[in-house]
Amino acid sequence: MKYTIKQLLNDHQTGHSEFQDDYFITIRAGGSTPYGQYKQALRELYKRVRGMREIICDIGILEIDIDEQYSLAVKGETDFERRRAEVEHRRKKMQMEEAGRVRDNTKRELLRFYCQCCELKAKIGDLDSEKRARLDREMWAEKVKSMMAVDFVTKGRLSPSTYEFIGALPKDMRIEALHFLSEGNHKFLIDWFETLHDESQFSDSLLEEGDMKAFKALIEDYS
């Protein structure tokens, strides 16, 4: 069966899939703690909000350019000017199609990271400076354990960069991390790492129907 190029490109995502957003961005980069994942999800949400604002402005400029080139193609003073405007008019319309695809994929990712942030925020609660400092320590302690576990699995020993990282920690955190250097604790650390994200999958439907409609209305304002 033959398909048109447009039908095929409708299946093309310019951004990441939901699986990538969840596991290879928020969980992989954020680590095992809800706070670390929340920080990463917020970074990604911020990027998508900025991206959405930019693409909507780009689309606005393209709309002006399309109208301008159409006018020149009709009313240009010379034949060359009119012909050149016709080509530019086609070019701008093709750019508009691509901009619309980028907008739709950015909107989809924005929604996914927004949903992640809502779920993680519900787990973390309100943040003040004291709570943020405590959660930050817990996040880095877990990240160091993950780095050590990866080193033990892949190399059988700590890499120099991981050891230097541990050396930069506060004394109490450094002592706790070095506890895992003893051979008897290697297996415990690896077992912990292998089950790290068993319960970390994000929900497929994180928003109530009313909330979803309100959010979609909000991002429609960008477009």
C-alpha positions as CSV (number, residue, x, y, z in Angstrom):
1,M,0.0,0.0,0.0
2,K,1.2,3.4,-0.9
3,Y,1.1,6.4,1.5
4,T,1.5,10.1,0.8
5,I,4.5,11.9,2.3
6,K,2.1,13.9,4.4
7,Q,0.5,10.7,5.8
8,L,3.9,9.4,6.7
9,L,5.2,12.6,8.2
10,N,2.1,12.7,10.4
11,D,3.7,9.8,12.3
12,H,6.9,11.7,12.8
13,Q,7.5,13.2,16.2
14,T,10.1,16.0,16.3
15,G,10.5,15.6,20.0
16,H,10.7,12.7,22.4
17,S,8.2,10.0,23.1
18,E,6.3,9.8,26.4
19,F,8.5,6.8,27.3
20,Q,11.7,8.9,26.7
21,D,10.2,11.8,28.6
22,D,9.5,9.6,31.6
23,Y,12.5,7.2,31.8
24,F,15.4,8.6,29.9
25,I,14.9,12.3,30.8
26,T,13.1,12.8,34.1
27,I,14.0,9.5,35.9
28,R,17.5,9.0,34.4
29,A,18.6,12.6,34.8
30,G,16.6,13.3,38.0
31,G,17.7,10.2,39.8
32,S,15.7,8.0,42.3
33,T,14.2,10.6,44.6
34,P,11.0,12.4,43.8
35,Y,12.7,15.7,44.5
36,G,15.5,15.0,41.9
37,Q,12.9,14.0,39.4
38,Y,10.8,17.1,40.1
39,K,13.8,19.3,39.5
40,Q,14.5,17.7,36.2
41,A,10.8,17.7,35.2
42,L,10.7,21.5,36.0
43,R,13.8,22.1,33.8
44,E,12.1,20.3,30.9
45,L,8.8,22.1,31.5
46,Y,10.5,25.4,31.5
47,K,12.3,24.6,28.2
48,R,9.0,23.6,26.6
49,V,7.2,26.8,27.8
50,R,10.0,28.9,26.3
51,G,9.9,26.8,23.1
52,M,6.2,27.2,22.8
53,R,6.4,31.0,23.2
54,E,9.1,31.1,20.5
55,I,7.3,28.9,18.0
56,I,4.1,30.9,18.4
57,C,5.9,34.1,17.7
58,D,7.6,32.4,14.7
59,I,4.2,31.4,13.4
60,G,2.9,34.9,13.9
61,I,5.8,36.3,11.8
62,L,5.3,33.6,9.2
63,E,1.6,34.6,8.8
64,I,2.7,38.2,8.2
65,D,5.4,37.0,5.7
66,I,2.9,34.9,3.8
67,D,0.4,37.8,3.5
68,E,3.2,40.1,2.4
69,Q,4.6,37.8,-0.2
70,Y,1.1,37.1,-1.6
71,S,0.5,40.8,-1.9
72,L,3.9,41.3,-3.7
73,A,3.1,38.4,-6.0
74,V,-0.1,40.1,-7.1
75,K,1.0,43.7,-7.0
76,G,4.7,43.7,-7.6
77,E,6.0,46.4,-9.9
78,T,8.1,44.1,-12.1
79,D,7.7,40.6,-13.4
80,F,10.8,39.5,-11.5
81,E,9.5,40.9,-8.3
82,R,6.2,39.1,-8.7
83,R,7.8,35.8,-9.6
84,R,10.3,36.0,-6.7
85,A,7.4,36.8,-4.4
86,E,5.5,33.7,-5.6
87,V,8.5,31.5,-4.7
88,E,8.9,33.1,-1.3
89,H,5.1,32.7,-0.7
90,R,5.4,28.9,-1.4
91,R,8.5,28.8,0.8
92,K,6.8,30.5,3.7
93,K,3.8,28.2,3.5
94,M,6.0,25.2,3.6
95,Q,7.8,26.7,6.6
96,M,4.4,27.2,8.2
97,E,3.6,23.5,7.9
98,E,6.8,22.6,9.6
99,A,6.3,25.2,12.3
100,G,2.9,23.7,13.0
101,R,4.4,20.3,13.4
102,V,7.0,21.6,15.9
103,R,4.3,23.5,17.8
104,D,2.1,20.4,18.1
105,N,5.0,18.2,19.4
106,T,6.2,20.9,21.8
107,K,2.6,21.2,23.1
108,R,2.5,17.4,23.6
109,E,5.8,17.4,25.5
110,L,4.8,20.4,27.5
111,L,1.7,18.6,28.7
112,R,3.7,15.5,29.6
113,F,6.2,17.3,31.7
114,Y,3.4,19.4,33.3
115,C,1.7,16.2,34.3
116,Q,5.0,14.8,35.7
117,C,5.5,18.0,37.8
118,C,1.9,17.8,39.1
119,E,2.4,14.2,40.3
120,L,5.8,14.9,41.8
121,K,4.7,18.1,43.5
122,A,1.9,16.2,45.2
123,K,4.5,13.8,46.7
124,I,6.9,16.6,47.7
125,G,4.5,19.2,49.0
126,D,5.4,22.8,49.7
127,L,9.1,23.8,49.6
128,D,10.9,26.2,51.9
129,S,14.7,26.7,52.1
130,E,15.2,24.2,54.9
131,K,13.2,21.4,53.2
132,R,14.8,22.2,49.9
133,A,18.3,21.8,51.4
134,R,17.4,18.5,53.1
135,L,15.9,17.1,49.9
136,D,18.9,18.3,47.9
137,R,21.3,16.4,50.2
138,E,19.1,13.2,49.9
139,M,19.0,13.6,46.1
140,W,22.8,13.8,45.8
141,A,23.4,11.0,48.3
142,E,21.2,8.8,46.0
143,K,23.0,9.9,42.9
144,V,26.4,9.1,44.4
145,K,25.1,5.6,45.3
146,S,23.9,5.2,41.7
147,M,27.3,6.3,40.3
148,M,29.1,3.8,42.6
149,A,26.7,0.9,41.6
150,V,27.3,1.6,37.9
151,D,31.1,1.6,38.5
152,F,30.9,-1.7,40.4
153,V,28.8,-3.4,37.7
154,T,30.8,-2.1,34.7
155,K,34.3,-1.9,36.1
156,G,34.4,-3.8,39.4
157,R,35.7,-0.8,41.1
158,L,35.2,3.0,41.5
159,S,36.2,5.2,38.7
160,P,38.5,8.1,39.5
161,S,35.8,10.6,38.7
162,T,33.3,9.0,41.1
163,Y,35.9,8.9,43.8
164,E,36.7,12.6,43.3
165,F,33.0,13.3,43.4
166,I,32.7,11.5,46.7
167,G,35.7,13.5,48.0
168,A,33.8,16.7,47.4
169,L,30.9,15.7,49.6
170,P,30.4,16.9,53.2
171,K,32.1,14.7,55.7
172,D,29.0,12.8,56.9
173,M,27.9,12.1,53.4
174,R,31.4,11.0,52.4
175,I,31.6,8.6,55.2
176,E,28.2,7.1,54.3
177,A,29.2,6.7,50.7
178,L,32.6,5.1,51.5
179,H,30.8,2.5,53.6
180,F,29.8,0.9,50.3
181,L,33.4,0.4,49.3
182,S,33.8,-2.7,51.5
183,E,33.4,-5.8,49.4
184,G,30.5,-7.2,51.4
185,N,28.4,-4.1,50.6
186,H,28.9,-4.2,46.8
187,K,26.1,-6.7,46.3
188,F,23.7,-4.8,48.5
189,L,24.4,-1.6,46.5
190,I,24.0,-3.4,43.1
191,D,20.7,-5.0,44.3
192,W,19.5,-1.6,45.4
193,F,20.3,-0.1,42.0
194,E,18.7,-2.9,40.0
195,T,15.3,-2.3,41.8
196,L,15.7,1.4,41.9
197,H,12.9,2.4,39.5
198,D,10.5,-0.5,39.9
199,E,7.7,1.9,41.2
200,S,8.8,5.0,39.3
201,Q,6.4,4.8,36.3
202,F,4.3,7.9,35.9
203,S,0.6,7.6,35.6
204,D,-1.0,7.7,32.1
205,S,-3.8,9.9,33.3
206,L,-2.5,12.3,35.8
207,L,-5.2,15.0,35.5
208,E,-8.9,14.9,36.1
209,E,-11.0,15.4,33.0
210,G,-11.9,19.0,34.1
211,D,-8.3,19.8,34.8
212,M,-7.2,18.4,31.5
213,K,-9.7,20.6,29.6
214,A,-8.5,23.6,31.5
215,F,-4.8,22.8,30.8
216,K,-5.5,22.2,27.1
217,A,-7.4,25.6,27.0
218,L,-4.3,27.2,28.6
219,I,-1.8,25.9,26.0
220,E,-4.3,26.7,23.2
221,D,-3.8,30.3,24.2
222,Y,-0.2,29.9,23.1
223,S,-1.3,28.8,19.6
